[in-house]
Amino acid sequence: MTFLAEAAEHASGVPAYVFPLVGALFFAFLGFVTWSFRDVAYRHSHKFEATRTHETGVDEFGRTEI
């Protein structure tokens, strides 16, 4: 039993502060990805303008106008 308890104390092989650090870096990476796509809607706004003015022949539900 003491062997299992001693093995459980040193099971990870890395200091305890590494786990929250990896989590924080992962969420920082996700935040960067979100931030990098912040203006995608503005770059494609010309596509939505055509839909609003009914120049495409397709209504807002994707059906073709007859």
C-alpha positions as CSV (number, residue, x, y, z in Angstrom):
1,M,0.0,0.0,0.0
2,T,2.8,2.4,0.8
3,F,4.3,1.8,-2.6
4,L,1.0,2.8,-4.4
5,A,0.7,5.9,-2.2
6,E,4.3,6.9,-3.0
7,A,3.7,6.3,-6.7
8,A,0.6,8.5,-6.7
9,E,2.6,11.4,-5.3
10,H,5.0,11.4,-8.2
11,A,2.7,10.2,-11.0
12,S,2.7,13.2,-13.3
13,G,6.4,14.0,-13.5
14,V,5.8,17.8,-13.9
15,P,5.3,20.5,-11.2
16,A,1.7,21.3,-10.3
17,Y,1.8,24.9,-11.8
18,V,2.3,23.4,-15.3
19,F,-1.3,22.2,-15.6
20,P,-3.0,25.6,-15.0
21,L,-0.3,27.2,-17.3
22,V,-1.2,24.9,-20.1
23,G,-4.9,25.6,-19.6
24,A,-4.3,29.4,-19.6
25,L,-2.2,29.1,-22.8
26,F,-4.9,27.0,-24.5
27,F,-7.6,29.6,-23.7
28,A,-5.3,32.4,-24.8
29,F,-4.8,30.6,-28.1
30,L,-8.6,30.2,-28.5
31,G,-9.0,33.9,-27.7
32,F,-6.4,34.8,-30.4
33,V,-8.3,32.7,-32.9
34,T,-11.6,34.4,-32.0
35,W,-9.9,37.8,-32.2
36,S,-8.4,37.1,-35.6
37,F,-11.8,36.5,-37.1
38,R,-13.3,39.7,-35.7
39,D,-14.0,41.5,-39.0
40,V,-15.0,38.6,-41.3
41,A,-18.6,39.8,-41.4
42,Y,-17.5,43.3,-42.5
43,R,-15.2,41.9,-45.2
44,H,-18.2,40.0,-46.7
45,S,-20.8,42.7,-46.2
46,H,-21.2,43.3,-50.0
47,K,-22.7,39.8,-50.3
48,F,-25.4,40.6,-47.7
49,E,-26.2,44.0,-49.2
50,A,-27.2,42.2,-52.5
51,T,-29.6,40.0,-50.5
52,R,-31.2,42.9,-48.7
53,T,-31.9,44.7,-52.0
54,H,-33.3,41.6,-53.7
55,E,-30.8,41.6,-56.5
56,T,-30.0,37.9,-56.2
57,G,-33.4,36.4,-57.0
58,V,-33.3,34.5,-53.7
59,D,-35.3,35.6,-50.6
60,E,-34.0,35.6,-47.1
61,F,-35.1,31.9,-46.6
62,G,-33.1,30.7,-49.6
63,R,-36.0,30.2,-51.9
64,T,-35.9,31.4,-55.5
65,E,-38.4,34.1,-56.3
66,I,-40.7,33.3,-59.2
